[in-house]
Amino acid sequence: MGSRRFILAALAAGMFLTAAAGPSFAKKPDPAPAPGEEQPLTPQEQGSSDRKMAAAERYVASMESSGGDLVSLACFVPNSTDPGEGASLEAVTAEVSITEWTDSELEPTFAEGARTGAEDASAATIVANACQPPQGFLAVEARDQIFGHYCGPAVGQVIANYSWAMPAGRNVYLQRRIAEWMSTDVLGQTTAFTMERGLETATLGSPRRPQNWDWIVTVLGDFDGDGWMGDQLDAIVRTNISHSRMPLAIPVKPHDDNSPSGAHLFSWPNAVNSIGHWVAIYGWIHVHDGTDLARMYYTDSSRDEGGATGKFWTPTRWFTLLMIEHTRRLVW
């Protein structure tokens, strides 16, 4: 989806997820929803989503019974400062420093980047030799979106770079190419289904993409009927990252002044008028229990659109509220 600058133009456990749904790479027709809106899932798409969600539920249940979710993918302790006391822009990275990169039209095979003063000011101290399980993190790099409505392609670039195991600072595809696959310029936004199609193309054949992987659009819901949706989101994020070792894409309204809950992304300290904004989820810490202890870690690309570019975290509960108040879609 876009930003305020383009509103109107606008898984036994080891096999659960990779066997959840077979690959489907046929091009879908471009939907043409109104800005910020999404098309409904077809029965086939809903079936694929239901199978993958059921696999995720089995995975987290198996991890809970075995204690497997206490094994970390990475060992570091994020800043424990209360987010409400100045840590809202905590930028988190396993490498201690933060480097932010953007597309370069002059050097199309390399990214061109620079460390910004804002990053230095907002970067949290990382204790790299300690563990705080349960947690799971993937090694990704944030990218700055080159246009106001390119948050979707920027997320695609982050995920594609990870999937192709690109060296630091390099892009496997430019955002303009990914935007073509996502029909971003045609639609003036990136929808869940064009994000799914773009990720299929951008990660197809990559070394980190699991065998038989299929990107799926899911509409978040209370699938187990316990009255919560946060546990479903928690299961999705933990399964994608800790089992499948893949990031995922989530659209939200980053900081809506009219939000009933008041939830917002920590990378967007000020309210904005946005039809929606895509972020890439790459990490999690603590199992969601309805409090703000559990966190989701994401890359943002919105330095010039009212937010910030880099790595950040927001409580899982907040992300759940943001999704409920937006389209409830995610691509995983």
NORPEHU-V385737 format. One line per field, one symbol per residue. ss: DSSP state (A for helix, B for strand, O for the rest). psi: psi as a letter, one per 30 degrees, with the letter a starting at -180 (. if undefined). burial: 1 if it has 16 or more other ideal C-beta (glycine too) atoms within 10 Angstrom, else 0. A space follows every 10 residues. Layout:
ss->???
psi->???
burial->???
This chain:
ss->OOOAAAOOOO OOAAAOOOOO OOOOOOOOOO OOOOOOOOOO OOAAAAAAAA AAAAAAAAAA AAAAAAOAAA OOOOOOBOOO OOAAAOOOOO BOOOOOOOOO BBOOOOOOOO OBBOOOAAAA AABOOOBOOO OOOOBBBOOO OOBOOOOOOO AAAAAAAAAA AAAOOOOOOO OOOOAAAAAA AAOAAAAOOO OAAAAAAAAA AAAOOOOOOO OOOOOOBBBO OOOOOOOOOA AAAAAAAAAA AAAOOOOBBB BBOOOOOOOO OOOOOOOOOO OOOOOOBBBB BBBBBOOOOO OOOOBBBBBB BOOOOOOOBB BBBBBAAAAA AAAAOOOOBB BO
psi->aaaffhefg. .lffgeefge klkjgkklkk lillkfllll kleeeeeeee eeeeeeeeee eeeeefgfff kkfljljlkg kkffhfgehk kkkfgelkkk llkjfeiffl kklkkleeee efklkkjfgl kilklkkljl klkkkflegg eeeeeeeeee eeeghklkfk kekleeeeee fgheeefglj leeeeeeeee effkglffkl kgkkkkkkjk lifgggglfe feeeeeeeee efefhkllkk kljeikfgke fgklkffifk kljkflkklk kfllkkkkgf ageklkklkl gheggfblka kllkkeeeee eeeefbfgll k.
burial->1111111001 1010011101 1000000000 0000110100 1000100111 1110111111 0110000010 0100011110 0010001111 1111000111 1110000000 1010010010 0111010000 0001111101 1111111111 1111111111 1111010000 1111111111 1111101111 1111111111 1110010111 0011111111 0010000111 1111111111 1111011111 1111110010 0011111100 0101111111 1111111100 0101111111 1111111111 1111111111 1111111111 11
